[in-house]
Amino acid sequence: MLMKWYGHAAFGLFPDSGPSIITDPYTPEGVGYDPIPDTADVVLISSDDDDAHCRADLIPGDPHVINALTVAQSGGISNWETFQVKAIEAAEWDHHPEHAVPGQNGMYRFELDGIRFAHMGDVGNPLSVEQMDFYQDVDVLLALAGGYLTIELPDLMKMINRVKPRLIIPMHFRTLTYRPRNTFWIESFLEYFDDSSVSFACSSQAHLTAESLPTSTEVLVMDYYRQP
């Protein structure tokens, strides 16, 4: 499987078999990252009212769009052809400076090429036991690693230590392009891990297989996509 990080919470997953996926596409002008150039069979969004997480309309082609919040509010499971998504409801940070009422969103999980992925959406508060249990048996966690505006890092680590994903790929942290005041650089998240468990892709792309995943929790830091 080829995996790409476009920036923020947007990833492209292009498996050897099964549908191609893009997660949480953003408005480039809002977050600073380049437009997403790829199309996909399915676009997953964590909400329908947050321009940093819901811009399926900017993805080229005519992908099938699945709103994880709608899935979470409609039984928690959605199927499209052979592809299944599970979702659970979440909320933005209670003190979000841009919203009088924290926006609802969905955290979601799915399987491709025998790898169980989970995306944390835009959750901003400590996770309930039910929400933490949602991540049980996940292989690859796409984790909100920037602190401010999203889940605090100690609360994130409580879930990680409980469910022990095999690979963590950080997202939504401060970069030279995306730099909201008070959002953490990636080093703040990496302080929770031994150096031996952290690697750097030094690229916006990585190749994953079920067989190559680590047996205990490791972190892979990806670079974000830039237009050539």
Secondary structure, 3 states (H helix, E strand, C coil): CEEEEEECCEEEEECCCCCCEEECCCCHHHHCCCCCCCCCCEEEECCCCCCCCCCHHHCCCCCEEEEHHHHHCCCCEEEECCEEEEEEEEECCCCCCCCCCCCEEEEEEEEECCEEEEECCCCCCCCCHHHHHCCCCCCEEEEECCECCCCCHHHHHHHHHHHCCCEEEEECCECCCCCCCCECEHHHHHCCCCHHHEEECCCCEEECCCCCCCCCCEEEECCCCCCC
